[in-house]
């Protein structure tokens, strides 16, 4: 059985959904080979459902847009809060400041105090060596999350739970 639909849909709803609605302070960008990306901006997102079939429909629509276009900087609106297009890796991550990335050799998540606006990068199934070198040289911080979590969805849930707890302690 192909695990990709499960991995994609669990990544989307783990990052963006709460039990009672949409997490309002999150932007999820999924980056694929050939410089393809799909971006979800939760503050403008509408009608995101937590089932695999609906989420895979979003990916089918993005694929349809991208298959009909040339590789340009044009951005395609799929739904409110969801766009897709082509952009290189550096264009996706932007500045390396306040950038954290998942790696088994990193600092344990419990020992990190995340800044207010940060980016967290999860490369699945692993990070390419040239990207890893770029991140380390640019000062991005590697973060270790419990070794039993390998898929992006559960990793994101741990990060969100940790951040929610960290923010709650500040209030």
N, C-alpha and C positions, 0 to 999 in steps of 0.2 A: 504494500500500500504506500502511496506517495504521501510523505509527511509534510511536504511544502505547504499545502493549503492550511493544515493545522498550525504549522509554525507561523505563517503569515497572520492568520486570523487571531491566534492567541497573543501575538506581539501587539497587534492593533488594539484589541480590547484590554489587554493588561496595561498598556500605556495611557489609554484615553478614557476608560470607563470606570466609574465608581458604582457602588451598589445602587445608588439613587440618581445617577445622571452621568454627565460628562465632566471629567477633570478639566477645569477652566484655565489652567496655567501651563499647559503642555503643548509642545510641538514635536511630533514624531516624523522623522524623515527616514524612509526606507530606501537604501541605495543598493542598486543591483549592477551586475556586469554591464558593460557597454555604456556606462555613465547614465543609466536610467535611474530616476528617482520618483518616489511618490511622497508627497508631504501632506500631513494632517495637522491643521492648526485648530486646537480644541476651542479657542475662544469664538471662532466663527463656524464651527462644525454644527451640522444639523442632521437629524435622523440617522445617526449611527446606531446600528443594531448589533447586539453581541453574538449573533450566530454566524457560523462559518459561511453559509450560503450567501448571506447579504454582503459580508466583507469580501468574499471572493468575487462577487459581482462588481465591486469597486475595482478590483485588480483586472478583471476582464475588460471593463470600460477603459481603464488606463491603457491596457495593451492595444485596444482598438484604436485609440487616439494616436498612440506612438507608432503603430504599424503603418499608419497612413501618412506619416510625416517624415520629413528629412530630419537628420540630427542637427537641430538648431537650438538656439536659446529660447525659443518660443515655449511659453508655459500654457498648459491645457487645464482648464477648470473641469473637474469631474463632477463635483457636487460642492455645495457651500462648505468651505473649509478644507477641501481636498483638491490638490493640484498635482500634475505630473509633468515631467519633461526630461531634458538632458542637462547634466552638469557634471564636471569632473569632481574628484574626491575633495580637493582643496576648496572648490566652490561650495560644496555641501557643508563642510565643517567650519569654513570661515576662519575666524581668529582662533588661535590655540589657547588663548587665555580662558580660564575657568572651564577647561576641557578635561574630562575624566574618561577613562576607557576601561573596559572589563578585560582583566588578564589574571590568570591564576597566580602569577608572581607578584601581584600588586599589594598595596597596603590594604589591610582588612577594612571593610566598610565601617566598622564600629569606631575606627580610629580617625575618621575623616569628618571634618565639619564643612559641609558643602556651602558655598556662597549662595546668595539669593538667586542670581541668574547664572546657571551653569548648563553645560552640555555634557551628555553622557553617551559615549559611543560603544556599541556592542557589535563586534564583527562576528558573523556567524557563517560557517562553522568555526573559522579561526581568522586571525588577522594576518594579512599578507606582510611579509618581512619589510618591504619598502614602506608601507604605511606605518608599521610599528616604529621603524627608525625615524620617520618624519615626526611622529607623535612624541617620542622620547626626546629627540633633539629640540623640539618646539616647546618643551616644558609641560606637556600634558601629563597628568598623574594617572598611574595605573591603579585599579581598585580590584581587590579580591573579594569575591562573594562566595559564600559557602560552596565548596567544591562539588556538591551533589547537583547543583543547578547548572545545566549546560545550554538549555534552550533559551532564547531571548525573552519569551513571555514570563516564565518564572523569575528570571533575573530582574526584569523590569518591576515585577510585583514586589520583590525584596527591596529594590531601590526606593520605590514609592512608599512602601511601609516605613522604611528607615527615615526618609525625608519627612513624611507626615509626623512621625514621632519627634524628629528633631525640631520641626516647626512648632509642634504642640508644646514642647518644653520651653520654647522661647516666649510663648504667649502668657 
